[in-house]
Amino acid sequence: MKPINKKNTVNESSSKPPSLNWHDDEYNQVIEGPLEVTYNFEGFHSPPLTDADIEAKPIVLLLGQYSTGKTTFIRYLLDKKYPGEHIGVEPTTDRFVAIMNGPEDRVIPGNAAAVNQDLPFKGLNHFGQAFLSRFQVSQTPSPILENMTLIDTPGILAGDKQLIERGYDFTQITEWFAQRSDLILLMFDSYKLDISNEFKMAIHSLRGHEEKVRVVLNKSDMVSQQQLMRVYGAMMWSLGKVVQTPEVMRVYLGSFWTEKPPNCFDDCRDLIEAESKDLLLDLKQLRRNAAIRKVNDIVKRARLARVHALIISHLKKEMPSMFGKKKKQGILLSHLDQEFIKIQNKYHLPPGDFPNPDKFRQNLALYDMDKFKSLKEELLANVDAALSVDLPRLMSKFPMGNPELDKAQLNPFENKDIDIHQVVNGKLPDSFWDYSNLDKSTYMPQFTRLHPRDGLVSGAAVKPVLTETGLPNDILAEVWRLADWDHDGYMDADQFGVALHLIKAVELGATLPETLPSSMKPHRKI
């Protein structure tokens, strides 16, 4: 595989994203503080976003079964090993590893990383010692890691043994990282297309984050072109049974070897390289859109917190004031989906904003509904104002990308004072021979007066206009040859304008070129 310039493709340290300064710290004052705390949002969903979460670099989460090339892909990006890395055909990565930029190679154990205020992993304390002992932060100096954090995960095995002996809920951990990730890569290889039960549960935990998910069919050069077609179809069939959405996930074919094996196939090399470049471009754009995605995450969380407040206050309102509280709580729990429908109809809310009833019911059973808080309209009003005014105003301040520059702006050192109509030794400046310098305000009215049919006028109709210039017949014949570049005997508006531009060049005393410069032709498809 030809080397792909990953640093130019992925690294973009010089282009910093806009700062995410939400004036007066409104997330803490409007959403986290009053709303999330009042209605115990953390007990049902996820811990509040910290400053480290909001200011964190884009996170890329890699998921896949064992030996699909997750760790090798990270080494391919970094062009070196990271501290604590293990690669092999057997299951090697036995923990969650956050690979981050740092001044030197070092490993921060999970417990220390979770209490470090500068790292975005404080929320992992919720999962306890059983998980934190299987988590670490590996820091290494890398230009790639200046713009993103990579999360390497344990290879997912088939069978139920790992579900029992892991000591932590793999699916819940995956869901926590997915909420905070900017891109999620599901790694497959051409020999591991089956989806185990745990991998299936991990994919299900990504619901609500479909826009972040990309599928990578790694080691694509280990099969022939015909086999690759069949492997791709089999993988999509397997995914179709797990991912219950009508939209098709973006799939990249890739082969991210640190050393190319001798038994690989080269019949799809161009396709694999083009797909690999597209994936690296996807990674490059993470940094550019990081601030906008953070605002998007805050909006999603605010909407969830708002609906959560309505659910909790509704259940509180349904509870009796004196007797039969325990019985009523049991009834509300068993008919929770019906209560959700009542809230939807009352507040005109979309069903997609509501949590999964079964999962919500499990958490709800741990609380006494009579102790819940009643609805506080002012809190909802503040959140509505943030969603409808403050956050859109913040979004409008972000640049929408770099605009396309005019040709005159491409070189800031080019002399802009050059007269494009000045002839030197029978030649005009290169800028004269550019389509953008045609005098459209002059030639379009003339072209319209020739009554074009289907946008074209014949040579016979154009001849009187060109003859009026008084130029010799041989010069006009040369002008026609150059301007009628499709040689059909007709001219459209662009060709007519070019013809008049060529005549202007002759009148200025310049010599016509042998062939029409490509810059004189308009660059459009239709």
N, C-alpha and C positions, 0 to 999 in steps of 0.2 A: 504493500500500500504506500503510495507516495506520501511523503510527510506533509501534513496540513499545518500551516502556521497558526498554532493554537493561541499564541500570545496576541497576535494581531486580531484573531477572530474572537477571542473571549475576553482578553484583558482590555479594560477601558478605564484605567485608573484616573486618567486626566479629565474625564468627563463626569464630574460629580453630579448626583441627582439633586433636585431642589430640596432645600431643608424643609423638614416637616414640622414647622413651628405653628402649632394651633394656638392662637393667642389666648393668654390667661389659663393655659392648661385645661381647656374645656372638657377633654375626655375625662379627667379626674373629677372635675367639678360638676359635670352634667350627667355623665353616664356611670362611671365607676362608683364614685362616692355615693350620691343619693340613691340612684336607681338600683344598681347591682347589689349594694349592701343592704338596702331596705328590704328587698325581696329575695335575698340569699341566692343570687344568680350563680355564684361560685359552686354552691352545693349541687346544682343540677347540670351545669355546663362546664366551664373551664375557669381557672383563676383569672383575675383581672390582668389586663395588659400592663406591664411595667414600662418604665422609660427605656430599659434595655431591649424589651421586645419591639417597641415602636422604632427605635433608632438602629436596630440590628441590620446587618447586611442581608441581602437576599439569601434565602436558604434553599438548597437543592436536596431533596430527599430521594435516596435510591432504595428501591424495594425489589426483591426478587428471590427466587429459590436459590439454593446453594450452587456455587460454581457457575453462575451466569455472567460473571465478569464485572460485578459491582466495584470491587476494590481495584481490579485492573483498570477499569475506566477512570477511576480517580487518579491512579498513578499515571495513566496516559495524559490526563489533563495537566497534572503538576510537573510531569517530566522527572519525577523522583519519588522515592518512598516517603511516606509520612510516619511519624513515630508510632510504633505499635502495630504496623501493618503486617498482615499475614496473607499470603496468596497460595492457593493449592487447589488440586482437583477435588479434594475432600472438603467438607464444611470447615472453614478456617476462622472467619470473623465470628466470634462468639459473644459480641457485645455491640451496643450502639456506640458509634464513634462520631463525634463532631470534629471535623477537620477545619481548623481556623488559622488565619494568619497570625504570626507572632514573630518576635525578634530572633528567637532561637528555637531549636527542636526541644519540645518538652511535652510531657503528658500530665494533665490535670485530672485526678480521680473524680468520679461522679459526685461524691458528697461535697468535695471542695468546689466543684463547678456549680453546683446547685445553690450554694450560698454566696457565690461571687456576684456582687451587684453589677459588675460590668459585663456579665455574660447573660444572654437571654434564656437561661435554663432554670430560673428560680421556680417556675411552675412544676418542675419535675419532682420537687420535694413531696408533692401530693402522692407519688407512687411508692414512696418509702425506700427502706434500705435494700429490699430484695431487688429492686430495679437499679438503684444508684450504684450498687456494687458491680453492675453489668453495663455501666455507662462511663465514658471518659471523653475528655476533650484533648485532641492532639493538635498542638500548635507547631507550625513550621513556616519559615519565611517563603512566600511565593507570590508572584505578581497576580496569579489567578485568584488566590484567596484574599487579595486586597479588595475584591469586588463581590465575593460570595462566600458562604459557608456550606460545606458539603457534609451530608449526614450519611455515613455508611452504616448498614444494618446487618444483623445476623442473617445468614442464608436460611430460608424457610424450608423445612423438611416435610416429608409426607408422614402421616400417621398421627396418633394422639399422644405419644409419649412426651413430646415437647410441650404440649398443652398442659400436662400435669406437672412436669418437672422444671419448667422455666422459673417458677417462683413469682412471676409477674404476668400481667395480661398483655400479651404482645399486641393485640388489636387496639387496646386503649392507648398504649404508647404510640402506635402508628397514627392513631387519630389525633393525638396531641401534637405530634410533629407535623402532620398534614395541615392542621389549622394554621400553623405558623410558617409553612413552607411557601415559597414563591413558585417552585417547579417541582413536580413529582415524577420521577422516572421509574417506570415498571420495566425491569430488565428480564428479557427472555434470551435463550440461545437456541440454535437450530436443533439441539438434541434434548432440550428440556421444555416441552410445550405443555406438559400436564400442569394443572393447577390444583395443588393440595388443598385440603380443607382450611388450613390456617392461612394460606395465601388467599384463598377465596374470602375468608373473613376480613383479612387485611384490605383487600380491594373494596369490600363492602363498606369498610370504615372511611373510605375516601369520598363517599356520597356527600354532595354539597360542595366538593372541590374539583369537579370534573374539568373545569377550565384550566386547572394546573397540571393535569395528568398528561404525560407523553409515554408512549410505549417504544421501547428500544429492542429490536431483534438483533442481538449481538452475535458475533462470530458468524456473520452471514457468508463469509468466504470459505467456510468449512464444508459447504455443500455446492453442488453444481447449479447452473442456472435453472435447469428444469426442477431440480429438487428444491431450490429456494422458493420457486413459485408454489410448490405444494406445501412447504413448511409455512409460508406466509398465510396460505389459506387455512391450514390446520390451526395456526395460532389465533387467527381472527374467529374461527369457529369456537375455540375454547373460551376466548374472551366474551363472545356473544352470549354464552350461557351464564356468565358471571356478572357482566356489566349490563344492568337492565336499563339502558338508555337507548333511544333511537339514534342519537348522534354517534358518528364514528370517531373513535379516538385517533389522534395523529400518531402515526407509526413511523419510526425511523429505522432504516436498515443500517447496520454499522458493523465494524470489525476493529475494535480498539485494542490492538495488541501492543505491548511494549516491545516485543520481538516477534517478527512475522514467522509463523511456523512453516516448515518446508512443504507440508501436505495441503496447503490451502489452494483454492481455485481462483483463477483470475478472469473468468469469463464475464463476471458482473462487476469488475473492478471500478469502472467509471460510475456506475449507478451507486455503489457503496460509498465511494468518495464524495459524490454529490450529496447523498443523504447525510453523511457525517458532517459535511460543511453546514448543512441546514441545521443540524442539532447544535453545533457549536455557535451558530448565529443566534439560535434561540437562547442559549446561555448568555451570550454577549448582551442581548437586549434586556436581561433581567435588571441590571444595574440602572439602565436608562429609565425604566418604568417603576423602580422600587418605591418611590414616594407615593405614586398614585395607587399602587397596590396596598400600601399601608393604610391609606385613607379608605380604600375599598374594604379592608378587613375591619376597620373601625365602624364603617357603615353597617356591615353585616352583623357585627356584635351589638351595635345599638338597636338594630331591628329585632334581634333575638331577645335582648334585654327588655325591650318595650313589650313584646308579646308575652314574655315570661311574667312581667309585672301584672299584666291583665289576667293571666291564668291564675296566679297566686291570689290576687285580690278577689277574683270571681269565686274561687273555692272558699275563701274566707267568708264571703257574703252568703254562700249557700249553707254554711254551718249554722245549726240552731244556737240560740243564745243561752239556753238553760240545759235541757235534758236531751238525751239521745245523740250525743256528739259522736261517740264511737261508732254507733250504727250508721250514722249519716256519712262519716268518713269512709266506711267500708263501701257504701253505695256509690259515693263519688269516685272512689278508686276503681271499682268494677265497671263503671260507665264513663270512664275518663274521655274516651273518644267522642262520646255524645256531648260532654261538657265543652270539648274543643269546638264542636260544631256550633254550639250556642254562642260561644265567644266570637267565632268567625262571623256569624250572622249579625250579632249585635254591633260589632265595631268595623264590619266590612273589611275583614282581613283576608289575605290570600292563604289557602291551606299550606302552601310551601313554606310559610314563616313559622309553622308550628313544629315542635319537636316530635320525635317518634313516641306515640302514646305508651307503648310497652316499656321502653327505656325510662320514660319520665315517671311512669307508675312505680317502677322499682325504687327510684330515688324518693318519690313522694311518700312511700310507705314508711320511711324513716322519720317523718316529721308529724307533728301534731298540727293539723290544719287550723285549729282554733287559735293557735298562736301566730298565725300569719298576719301581715299588715293589711289594712284596708287600702283601697285605691286612693292615691294622692294625685289629683288632677294637675297640680302645678309641676310635679316631676315629669309627667308625660308631656306637658306643654313645653318644658325646657328641651326634652329630647326631640320633640317634633320640630322645634325651632332649629336645633342643631342639624337635623337631617335635611330640612328644607331650605335653610339659609346659610348656616355657618360652613358646613362641609362642602356644599356646592361652590361657595365663594372661595374656599381654600383650593378646590380642584381647578377653578378657573385661573388661578395664579401659576399653575404649572405650565411650562412650555409644551406645545403640542408636537415637538420634533423640529428638526432643522429644516427651514424652508429651502426649496431649490433655488440656487443662485443664478442670476443672469450671467451670460458669458462674460460680460464686462467686469463682473465681480469675482471671477474665479482666481485671478492673480492680483493681489492687492498692490503689487509693485509695478504693474503695467502702467505705462504712461497714458493717462486718460485724455491728455490734451492733443493727441495726434489727430490731425485733420484727415478723416477717412477719404476725402475727395482730393487729396494732394497726390499728384503723379510725380514719381521720381524714377528717372530712367525708363519711362514707359510703363511703370508698374504702379499699381495702387496698393495701399496697405492691406494686409491680410484681413483686417476687420471689415473691409469693404465687401469682401466676398462671403458674407454671412447673411442667411435668409432673414434674420431679425432686422437688418438694415434696409430692407425693401420699404419703399414709400407706399404703404398700403392705402393711405388716404387719397393718393393720386390715382393709382392704377385701378382700384376697385370701382369707382364711378365710371371710368372708361370701359372697363370690362362689362359692367351691367348694361351700358348703352348699346353693346353689341348683341344684346338679346340672346344670351347663351341658352342652349337646349340641353337639358340634363347636365348642367354645369360645364358644358363645353362649347367652344366656338371654333369654326373651321378656319383653315389657313386663308381662304378667300376673304373671310370677314375681317381677319386680323391684318391682312396685307395693306389696306389703305392707311391704317393707324401707323404702321411702321414706316410706310413710304413717306408720310408727312414729315418725318424727321430729316429728310433730304440726304440721308447717307447712301453711299453707292450700293448697287444691287448685290455685289459680292459680299459686302459687310453684312447686309441684312440677311443674306442666305446663311452666313456663319452664325448670326444671332439666332435664327430659327433652328439651326441644327443643334445648338447648345441648349436652347430653352425647351424644345420638344423632345425631352429625354426619353419618352416612351415611343417615339417615332410612329405615332398613329395619325399624323396630319391634323390633329386637333390640339387646342390648348385649353387647360382649365385656368382658374383665376391665379393659382400659384405660378404656373408656367408663363402666363401673360405678364405677371409682375416681374418675373426673372428676365423676360425679354426686354422690358423697359429698363431694368437695372443694367443690363448689358449694354444697351444703347447709351445710357448715361456714361458708362465707363469709356466708350468710344468717343463720346463728345468731350470728355475730360482729357482725352489724348492718350488713353491707356491702350495697350494691346490686349486683345481678347485671349483668354487661355485656350490651350488645345482641347482640354476636356473641362466640363463644368465641375467646379469644386463640389464635393459632397456637402459642404456646409451651406451651399446655395439651395439645397433641396429641403423642403419641410420634413421634419421627422414625426410623422404620424401614420397610424396604421390604416385609417380610412379617410 
